Each structure stands twice: as C-alpha cells, then as structure tokens.
C-alpha cells in the first residue's frame, strides 16, 4: 500500500467529473491496489472519507470510515465502506446544517446544508451491489464524498460565507455548539 498525495483546492482534478469504473477494471489487481491505497491514505490523513479524485484519480470510487476519528470526535462511527459508481437519492425533504471540513481544503470549515436521509446505491470493491439507507450526520459524510466525484467541494455548498473559519477558531468558538447539534441530529434521524 502507498500513501498518496492529496490534491488541494485549486488542483483541476478536484473539479473533474469522475468517470465510471467498469466491472472488468474493478476486478483488476491494479484497481484493487488503488482501493487499498485510497483507504490507507484516508486513514493516514485521519479523514472521514476520501474520494479517488482527491488522490489524482478521477474515477467514481470513494472510501468512507469513521472510527473514533480525532478530527471529528463528535461524528458517529461508520464502518469502512467502499463505494464504486455511487448514486445517492434523498429520502424526503428534511435537511440539516453542519460544519464540514475537507482534506483537500486544509484548515477551513464552513456550514453546509445536507439531506437528512439518503438511499445509497453503488458497487462494493468486489463488484457486488450495495443498496442501503443512511441518516443524519452519516448521510452528510456520504454526500460530501460523493460530491467530490462530481467535481464539487464543500465550499461550493456553503450558503453563508460568514460561517467559514479555521480549525483553531472552530475549536475555540463553535465546536461545543456543534457537538450539541450533532446529538440532536442523531436523536432525530439516527447515526
């Protein structure tokens, strides 16, 4: 496994619409090795997820995992999930606002509105179909990662630019309120 460099805001690859992955390509040792690298890079950077184009590969693949993440100590855990060619479908009109950050946008956070409930359809890394629902904060994490595959960054979805802040100011002024808000979101929609 290789820890890959992470593209930073301004890199053209982050604005590309990632191409679909064929069943044949997915099964190759090279692509399976890429998935291993993607996971290793995500874990090394302590991300909640990582999309392929964030490591300079514009293909529809992302990895998501939250396991007592020190960057997001208030986020509910999500088991390792690899999505290939994902499609997200909002379930209802409920939304919530949440502070987001991104490995490709270092030292910046901002409030983004996300759908509270989603249906996720994709292939797993073996090419088997996935079809499940996610809710609340976890639904926000899935939307953030899949946005990358369409060339979108969280900063594109910030409705109020006055919410943008550095990590230090987030910890100093906003984290306590965010922790409480996350509890409310989990109580309403689940983890």
C-alpha positions in Angstrom: 0.0 0.0 0.0 1.1 3.5 -0.8 0.1 6.7 1.0 -0.8 9.0 -1.9 -0.6 12.8 -2.1 -3.9 14.6 -1.6 -5.0 17.2 -4.1 -5.5 20.6 -2.7 -8.2 23.1 -3.7 -7.2 24.7 -7.0 -6.0 21.4 -8.5 -8.0 20.8 -11.7 -8.6 17.1 -10.9 -10.9 18.2 -8.0 -13.2 19.9 -10.5 -13.4 17.0 -12.9 -16.5 14.8 -13.2 -15.1 11.3 -12.4 -15.7 8.5 -14.9 -17.5 5.3 -14.1 -15.5 2.2 -13.3 -16.2 -0.8 -15.4 -16.8 -4.3 -13.8 -13.7 -5.5 -15.6 -11.5 -2.6 -14.4 -12.8 -3.0 -10.8 -11.6 -6.6 -10.7 -8.0 -5.9 -11.8 -5.2 -6.2 -9.3 -4.2 -2.6 -10.2 -7.6 -1.2 -9.3 -7.8 -3.3 -6.1 -4.4 -2.0 -5.2 -5.6 1.5 -5.8 -8.6 0.9 -3.4 -6.1 -0.2 -0.8 -4.0 2.9 -1.3 -7.2 5.1 -1.1 -8.1 3.5 2.3 -4.5 3.8 3.6 -4.3 7.4 2.6 -7.7 8.2 4.2 -6.6 6.6 7.4 -3.2 8.2 7.4 -4.7 11.6 7.0 -7.4 10.9 9.6 -10.2 11.7 7.1 -13.8 10.6 7.5 -13.7 9.7 3.8 -11.6 10.1 0.7 -12.7 10.2 -3.0 -10.5 9.0 -5.8 -10.1 12.3 -7.5 -8.6 13.7 -4.2 -5.7 11.4 -4.9 -5.5 12.4 -8.6 -7.5 9.5 -10.0 -10.8 10.9 -11.5 -12.8 7.6 -11.2 -16.0 7.0 -9.4 -14.6 5.4 -6.2 -14.6 6.6 -2.6 -13.9 5.2 0.8 -15.7 6.3 4.0 -14.9 5.3 7.5 -15.3 7.0 10.9 -13.8 5.1 13.8 -13.4 7.4 16.8 -11.9 10.0 14.4 -9.7 12.6 16.2 -10.6 15.2 13.6 -14.3 14.6 14.1 -14.7 13.3 17.6 -18.4 14.1 17.6 -19.3 12.1 14.5 -20.9 8.7 14.8 -18.8 5.8 13.7 -19.3 4.4 10.2 -17.8 1.1 9.3 -15.4 1.0 6.3 -17.5 1.4 3.2 -16.1 1.5 -0.4 -18.4 2.9 -3.0 -17.9 2.3 -6.7 -20.1 4.3 -9.1 -22.3 5.6 -6.3 -25.8 7.1 -6.7 -27.4 9.0 -3.9 -31.2 9.5 -3.6 -32.6 11.9 -1.0 -35.5 10.3 1.0 -37.8 13.2 1.9 -37.2 16.9 2.1 -35.6 17.1 5.6 -32.2 18.8 5.7 -29.8 19.8 8.4 -26.9 22.2 8.6 -23.5 21.0 9.7 -19.9 22.3 9.9 -17.7 20.5 7.3 -14.1 20.4 6.5 -12.1 18.6 3.9 -8.6 17.1 3.4 -8.4 18.9 0.1 -9.3 22.3 1.7 -6.9 22.4 4.6 -7.6 24.4 7.7 -11.0 25.6 6.7 -14.5 24.7 7.9 -17.9 26.0 7.0 -21.6 25.3 7.4 -23.2 23.2 4.7 -26.9 22.0 4.3 -27.3 18.3 3.7 -30.2 15.9 3.1 -31.0 14.1 6.4 -31.9 10.7 4.8 -30.5 9.0 1.7 -30.7 5.9 -0.2 -27.2 4.8 -1.3 -26.7 2.5 -4.4 -23.3 1.5 -5.6 -21.0 -1.4 -6.1 -18.7 -2.6 -3.3 -15.0 -3.2 -4.1 -15.8 -6.8 -5.2 -18.4 -5.5 -7.6 -21.4 -6.6 -5.5 -24.4 -4.3 -5.5 -25.0 -2.2 -2.4 -28.3 -0.7 -1.6 -28.8 0.8 1.9 -30.0 3.9 3.7 -28.0 6.4 5.8 -29.3 9.1 8.0 -28.2 12.2 9.9 -24.6 13.1 10.2 -23.5 9.9 8.4 -25.7 10.9 5.5 -23.8 14.2 5.4 -20.5 12.3 5.2 -21.7 10.2 2.2 -22.9 13.4 0.4 -19.6 15.1 1.0 -17.6 12.2 -0.5 -19.9 11.6 -3.5 -19.8 15.4 -4.2 -16.1 15.0 -4.9 -16.8 12.6 -7.7 -18.9 15.3 -9.4 -16.2 17.9 -9.1 -17.8 19.7 -6.1 -16.1 20.8 -2.8 -17.9 21.6 0.4 -17.1 25.3 -0.1 -19.3 25.3 -3.1 -22.3 24.4 -0.9 -21.6 26.9 1.9 -24.7 29.2 1.8 -23.4 31.7 4.3 -19.7 32.6 3.8 -19.5 34.2 7.2 -19.6 30.6 8.7 -16.1 29.9 7.2 -13.5 29.6 9.8 -10.1 27.9 10.5 -9.8 24.7 12.5 -8.5 26.7 15.5 -11.4 29.2 15.5 -13.8 26.3 15.0 -12.5 24.6 18.1 -12.4 27.8 20.1 -15.8 29.2 19.2 -18.1 26.6 17.6 -17.2 23.0 18.5 -19.2 22.9 21.7 -22.4 24.0 19.9 -21.7 21.6 17.1 -21.3 18.7 19.5 -24.7 19.5 20.9 -26.2 19.9 17.5 -24.9 16.6 16.4 -26.5 14.9 19.4 -29.8 16.5 18.3 -29.4 15.3 14.7 -28.6 11.8 15.9 -31.6 11.8 18.2 -33.9 12.9 15.3 -32.5 10.8 12.4 -30.2 8.3 13.9 -26.4 7.8 13.4 
